[in-house]
Amino acid sequence: STRALSETNHHTFTMAALASAPIGLSYSIKVPVHTHSKVNAPPVAARLRARDFPARSPTTPQKTARVELIVASEKARKSAIAAAHNARVNDAVNNATLMKSQINDYVRITTDRRLLEAEVSRTQQLTERADKAKMYVQRVDTVAEKLQSRKAYLTSQTARKLEAAKQLRQRKIAGIQFKAADATARAKSIAVVAAKDAATKAMRIKGKVETAVQRRDRFLFFVASKAAFYNARHERGVAHVRANLFLDARTTVVKLESKMAAAEYLRTLDLRLRQSKAALTNERAANVVERQRLTSHVSPMIGAARIRAGQYMASERRNDALTDIANRAHGFVRKAVLTCAVAEVRAKEQTDTLRANLEDRLPPPAEGQGGPLA
């Protein structure tokens, strides 16, 4: 039958898609588990199936060819969809793998380069310090030799002049001893300072290495947080688009209702304003008539004519404003009615089109039976 043929083709297409999928990817095409499931029919359906129906006419070659064409087109469509899906998934996985490998290579190369530079700098600094210490020791030795020679010379001089310059000799010996002690103290202080400088340089190098490690960790965390931020931003964008579509529809309805309410409220305000202006005009005219009743006989007639003219002009302005507001409200209502009517006509046309397409796809009914959508 047509149902059995469709199920067989669907099963064959599913197995072929699974066989053609790449082995290295960690995904699979979903297969509906209820395709071959057997569901017990309700009692009413069982009784209807048990009834005797007249034999159907044999299937014509045109009908069989039509069914096969529909099945083949459906199979081709599903194959195209599966191929496009597999290509998208392959591109996404390849891009993610390439990005991760590039990030790891960059971090490894940067860390090695910085460690090598730190080691070279530390070696150069230690070499410079050692050279300076050697030069200083040589200078100290030279000074010590000079002191020894000077001491011998002074001893020979003091031996020759011991009797004549005993006090001078003692003062010179004391001065020389003071200078020797000062030079020794300076040498010791310079050695202590050099040792402290070497320890300080070692601590600085260690701090730079720790700083480089922390910087690498911060960079890795920044890359991970950036990827998470892009994902969250994409999800927020999708949610915002959906919310904007819903809010646009609601906003259109609310705007239409608010414009109609505003038109009605403006009409009421204008009517109240015209009435208050007319009452104020009447009150002012009455006051003028009362003040000038005894002085002039013509003034009340002129005042009454002015009042009638003002009332007529006020009524004309009020009628014009009401007519304008009514025309605007009629335009708004007419646009809303036209929009609803166009939407209904489009929905009806779409339904008729879908119905006609579905009827074209389904096989024609046999004689004596109604159509599938009758």
C-alpha positions as CSV (number, residue, x, y, z in Angstrom):
1,S,0.0,0.0,0.0
2,T,1.0,3.7,-0.1
3,R,1.6,3.8,3.6
4,A,3.9,0.7,3.6
5,L,5.8,2.1,0.6
6,S,6.3,5.4,2.4
7,E,7.5,3.7,5.6
8,T,9.9,1.5,3.6
9,N,11.4,4.5,1.7
10,H,11.8,6.5,4.9
11,H,13.6,3.6,6.6
12,T,15.9,3.1,3.6
13,F,16.7,6.9,3.5
14,T,17.4,7.0,7.2
15,M,19.9,4.0,7.0
16,A,21.6,5.6,4.0
17,A,22.0,8.9,5.7
18,L,23.5,7.2,8.8
19,A,25.9,5.2,6.6
20,S,27.0,8.4,4.7
21,A,27.6,10.5,7.9
22,P,31.2,11.2,8.8
23,I,32.7,8.9,11.5
24,G,34.9,11.5,13.2
25,L,32.0,13.8,14.2
26,S,30.1,13.6,17.4
27,Y,26.6,13.9,16.2
28,S,23.9,11.8,14.5
29,I,20.7,12.3,12.6
30,K,17.6,11.8,14.7
31,V,15.3,8.9,13.6
32,P,11.7,8.9,14.8
33,V,11.2,6.0,17.1
34,H,7.5,5.8,16.4
35,T,7.8,5.0,12.7
36,H,7.2,1.2,13.0
37,S,5.4,1.3,16.3
38,K,2.1,-0.5,16.6
39,V,-0.6,1.4,18.4
40,N,-3.9,-0.3,19.3
41,A,-6.8,1.3,17.7
42,P,-9.7,2.5,19.9
43,P,-12.9,0.4,19.9
44,V,-14.8,2.6,17.5
45,A,-11.9,2.5,15.0
46,A,-11.7,-1.3,15.4
47,R,-15.4,-1.7,14.7
48,L,-15.1,0.5,11.6
49,R,-12.2,-1.6,10.4
50,A,-14.1,-4.7,10.9
51,R,-17.0,-3.6,8.7
52,D,-17.3,-4.7,5.2
53,F,-16.5,-2.2,2.5
54,P,-16.9,-2.5,-1.2
55,A,-13.7,-3.6,-3.0
56,R,-11.6,-0.8,-4.3
57,S,-10.6,-0.4,-7.9
58,P,-7.1,-1.6,-8.8
59,T,-4.3,1.0,-8.7
60,T,-3.6,2.5,-12.1
61,P,-0.1,3.0,-13.5
62,Q,-0.5,6.8,-13.4
63,K,-1.4,6.7,-9.7
64,T,1.5,4.4,-8.9
65,A,3.9,6.7,-10.9
66,R,2.5,9.7,-9.1
67,V,3.1,8.1,-5.7
68,E,6.6,7.1,-6.6
69,L,7.3,10.6,-7.8
70,I,6.0,12.1,-4.5
71,V,8.2,9.6,-2.5
72,A,11.2,10.3,-4.7
73,S,10.8,14.1,-4.3
74,E,10.4,13.7,-0.5
75,K,13.5,11.5,-0.4
76,A,15.5,14.1,-2.4
77,R,14.3,16.9,-0.2
78,K,15.3,15.1,3.0
79,S,18.7,14.2,1.5
80,A,19.3,17.8,0.6
81,I,18.3,18.9,4.1
82,A,20.5,16.3,5.8
83,A,23.5,17.2,3.5
84,A,23.1,20.9,4.3
85,H,22.9,20.1,8.0
86,N,26.0,18.0,7.9
87,A,27.9,20.7,6.1
88,R,26.9,23.3,8.7
89,V,27.9,21.1,11.6
90,N,31.2,20.2,9.9
91,D,32.0,23.9,9.4
92,A,31.1,24.8,13.0
93,V,33.2,21.9,14.4
94,N,36.2,22.7,12.1
95,N,36.0,26.5,13.0
96,A,35.9,25.8,16.7
97,T,38.8,23.3,16.5
98,L,40.9,25.7,14.4
99,M,40.3,28.6,16.8
100,K,41.2,26.5,19.8
101,S,44.4,25.2,18.3
102,Q,45.4,28.8,17.2
103,I,44.8,30.1,20.7
104,N,46.8,27.3,22.3
105,D,49.7,27.8,19.8
106,Y,49.7,31.6,20.4
107,V,49.7,31.2,24.2
108,R,52.5,28.6,24.1
109,I,54.7,30.6,21.8
110,T,54.2,33.8,23.8
111,T,55.0,32.1,27.1
112,D,58.2,30.5,25.7
113,R,59.3,33.7,24.2
114,R,58.8,35.7,27.4
115,L,60.5,33.1,29.5
116,L,63.5,33.0,27.1
117,E,63.7,36.8,27.2
118,A,63.6,36.9,31.0
119,E,66.4,34.2,31.2
120,V,68.6,36.1,28.7
121,S,68.1,39.4,30.6
122,R,68.8,37.8,34.0
123,T,72.1,36.2,32.6
124,Q,73.2,39.6,31.1
125,Q,72.5,41.4,34.4
126,L,74.4,38.8,36.5
127,T,77.4,38.9,34.1
128,E,77.5,42.7,34.3
129,R,77.4,42.5,38.1
130,A,80.2,39.9,38.2
131,D,82.4,42.0,36.0
132,K,81.9,45.1,38.1
133,A,82.7,43.1,41.3
134,K,86.0,41.8,39.7
135,M,87.0,45.3,38.7
136,Y,86.3,46.6,42.2
137,V,88.3,43.8,43.8
138,Q,91.2,44.6,41.5
139,R,91.0,48.2,42.6
140,V,90.9,47.2,46.2
141,D,94.0,45.0,45.7
142,T,95.8,47.9,44.0
143,V,95.0,50.2,46.8
144,A,96.1,47.6,49.4
145,E,99.5,47.2,47.6
146,K,99.9,50.9,47.4
147,L,99.2,51.1,51.1
148,Q,101.7,48.4,51.9
149,S,104.4,50.2,49.9
150,R,103.5,53.5,51.5
151,K,103.6,51.9,54.9
152,A,107.1,50.4,54.2
153,Y,108.3,53.8,52.9
154,L,107.0,55.5,56.0
155,T,108.6,52.8,58.2
156,S,111.9,53.4,56.6
157,Q,111.4,57.1,56.9
158,T,110.4,56.9,60.5
159,A,113.4,54.6,61.2
160,R,115.7,57.3,59.9
161,K,113.9,60.1,61.6
162,L,112.7,58.3,64.7
163,E,114.6,60.5,67.0
164,A,113.7,63.7,65.4
165,A,110.0,63.2,64.6
166,K,108.5,60.7,67.1
167,Q,105.2,62.6,67.5
168,L,104.9,63.3,63.8
169,R,105.4,59.6,63.1
170,Q,102.7,58.6,65.6
171,R,100.3,61.1,64.0
172,K,101.0,59.8,60.5
173,I,100.7,56.1,61.7
174,A,97.3,57.0,63.3
175,G,96.2,58.7,60.1
176,I,97.3,55.7,58.0
177,Q,95.6,53.3,60.3
178,F,92.4,55.3,60.1
179,K,92.5,55.4,56.3
180,A,93.1,51.6,56.2
181,A,90.1,51.0,58.5
182,D,88.0,53.3,56.4
183,A,89.0,51.6,53.2
184,T,88.3,48.2,54.7
185,A,84.9,49.4,55.9
186,R,84.1,50.8,52.5
187,A,85.1,47.5,50.8
188,K,82.9,45.5,53.2
189,S,79.9,47.9,52.6
190,I,80.4,47.7,48.9
191,A,80.4,43.8,49.0
192,V,77.3,43.8,51.2
193,V,75.5,46.2,48.7
194,A,76.5,44.0,45.8
195,A,75.1,40.9,47.5
196,K,71.9,42.7,48.3
197,D,71.7,43.9,44.6
198,A,72.1,40.3,43.4
199,A,69.3,39.1,45.7
200,T,67.1,42.0,44.6
201,K,67.7,41.1,40.9
202,A,66.8,37.4,41.6
203,M,63.6,38.5,43.3
204,R,62.7,40.8,40.4
205,I,63.2,38.0,37.9
206,K,61.0,35.7,40.0
207,G,58.3,38.4,40.2
208,K,58.4,38.9,36.4
209,V,58.0,35.1,35.8
210,E,55.0,35.1,38.2
211,T,53.6,38.1,36.5
212,A,53.9,36.5,33.0
213,V,52.1,33.4,34.3
214,Q,49.3,35.5,35.8
215,R,49.1,37.5,32.5
216,R,48.8,34.2,30.6
217,D,46.0,33.0,32.9
218,R,44.2,36.3,32.5
219,F,44.5,36.1,28.7
220,L,43.0,32.6,28.7
221,F,40.2,33.7,31.0
222,F,39.6,36.7,28.8
223,V,39.3,34.6,25.6
224,A,36.8,32.2,27.4
225,S,34.7,35.0,28.8
226,K,34.7,36.7,25.3
227,A,33.4,33.5,23.7
228,A,30.7,33.2,26.4
229,F,29.8,36.8,26.0
230,Y,29.3,36.4,22.2
231,N,27.1,33.4,22.8
232,A,25.0,35.2,25.4
233,R,24.7,38.3,23.2
234,H,23.4,36.1,20.3
235,E,20.8,34.6,22.6
236,R,19.8,38.0,23.9
237,G,19.5,39.3,20.3
238,V,17.2,36.4,19.3
239,A,15.1,37.0,22.5
240,H,15.0,40.8,21.7
241,V,13.9,40.2,18.2
242,R,11.0,38.0,19.3
243,A,10.0,40.4,22.0
244,N,10.2,43.4,19.6
245,L,7.9,41.6,17.1
246,F,5.4,40.9,19.9
247,L,5.7,44.5,21.2
248,D,5.3,46.0,17.7
249,A,2.0,44.2,17.3
250,R,0.8,45.3,20.7
251,T,2.1,48.8,20.2
252,T,0.2,49.2,17.0
253,V,-3.1,48.1,18.7
254,V,-2.4,50.4,21.7
255,K,-1.5,53.4,19.4
256,L,-4.8,52.9,17.5
257,E,-6.8,52.8,20.7
258,S,-4.9,55.7,22.2
259,K,-5.5,57.8,19.0
260,M,-9.2,57.1,19.0
261,A,-9.4,57.9,22.8
262,A,-7.3,61.1,22.2
263,A,-9.6,62.2,19.4
264,E,-12.7,61.7,21.6
265,Y,-11.0,63.5,24.5
266,L,-9.9,66.4,22.2
267,R,-13.5,66.7,20.9
268,T,-14.8,66.8,24.5
269,L,-12.2,69.4,25.5
270,D,-12.9,71.6,22.5
271,L,-16.6,71.5,23.2
272,R,-16.1,72.4,26.8
273,L,-13.7,75.2,25.8
274,R,-16.3,76.6,23.3
275,Q,-19.0,76.5,25.9
276,S,-16.9,78.2,28.5
277,K,-15.8,80.9,25.9
278,A,-19.5,81.4,25.0
279,A,-20.5,81.7,28.6
280,L,-17.7,84.2,29.3
281,T,-18.6,86.2,26.3
282,N,-22.3,86.3,27.4
283,E,-21.2,87.4,30.9
284,R,-18.9,90.1,29.6
285,A,-21.6,91.4,27.2
286,A,-24.2,91.5,30.0
287,N,-21.8,93.5,32.1
288,V,-21.2,95.9,29.3
289,V,-25.0,96.3,28.7
290,E,-25.6,96.9,32.3
291,R,-22.9,99.6,32.5
292,Q,-24.0,101.5,29.3
293,R,-27.8,101.0,29.6
294,L,-28.3,104.6,30.9
295,T,-25.8,106.3,28.7
296,S,-26.7,105.0,25.3
297,H,-29.6,103.3,23.7
298,V,-27.7,102.0,20.7
299,S,-24.9,100.4,22.6
300,P,-27.0,97.4,23.7
301,M,-28.0,96.6,20.1
302,I,-24.4,96.8,19.0
303,G,-23.3,94.6,21.9
304,A,-26.0,92.1,21.1
305,A,-24.9,92.0,17.4
306,R,-21.3,91.5,18.4
307,I,-22.3,88.7,20.8
308,R,-24.3,87.0,18.1
309,A,-21.5,87.3,15.7
310,G,-19.0,85.9,18.3
311,Q,-21.3,83.1,19.1
312,Y,-21.9,82.3,15.4
313,M,-18.1,82.4,14.8
314,A,-17.5,80.2,17.9
315,S,-20.1,77.7,16.7
316,E,-18.5,77.6,13.3
317,R,-15.1,77.0,14.7
318,R,-16.5,74.3,17.0
319,N,-18.2,72.6,14.1
320,D,-15.0,72.8,12.0
321,A,-13.0,71.3,14.8
322,L,-15.6,68.5,15.4
323,T,-15.7,67.7,11.7
324,D,-11.9,67.5,11.5
325,I,-11.7,65.2,14.5
326,A,-14.5,63.0,13.1
327,N,-12.6,62.8,9.8
328,R,-9.4,61.8,11.5
329,A,-11.2,59.2,13.6
330,H,-12.9,57.8,10.5
331,G,-9.5,57.6,8.8
332,F,-8.0,55.7,11.7
333,V,-11.0,53.3,11.9
334,R,-11.0,52.8,8.1
335,K,-7.2,52.0,8.1
336,A,-7.7,49.5,11.0
337,V,-10.7,47.8,9.2
338,L,-8.7,47.7,5.9
339,T,-5.7,46.1,7.7
340,C,-7.9,43.4,9.3
341,A,-9.7,42.8,6.0
342,V,-6.5,42.4,4.1
343,A,-5.1,40.1,6.7
344,E,-8.2,37.9,6.5
345,V,-8.2,37.9,2.7
346,R,-4.4,36.9,2.7
347,A,-5.0,34.2,5.3
348,K,-7.9,32.8,3.3
349,E,-5.9,32.9,0.1
350,Q,-3.0,31.1,1.8
351,T,-5.4,28.5,3.2
352,D,-6.9,27.9,-0.2
353,T,-3.4,27.7,-1.8
354,L,-2.2,25.1,0.8
355,R,-5.4,23.2,0.4
356,A,-5.0,23.1,-3.4
357,N,-1.3,22.0,-3.0
358,L,-2.3,19.3,-0.6
359,E,-5.0,18.0,-2.9
360,D,-2.6,18.0,-5.8
361,R,-0.1,15.9,-3.8
362,L,-2.7,13.4,-2.6
363,P,-3.8,10.6,-4.9
364,P,-7.2,11.1,-6.6
365,P,-10.2,9.4,-4.8
366,A,-11.7,6.3,-6.2
367,E,-15.2,6.3,-7.6
368,G,-18.0,6.4,-5.0
369,Q,-15.7,7.9,-2.3
370,G,-15.3,11.5,-1.3
371,G,-12.0,13.4,-1.4
372,P,-9.6,13.3,1.5
373,L,-10.4,16.9,2.4
374,A,-14.2,16.7,1.6
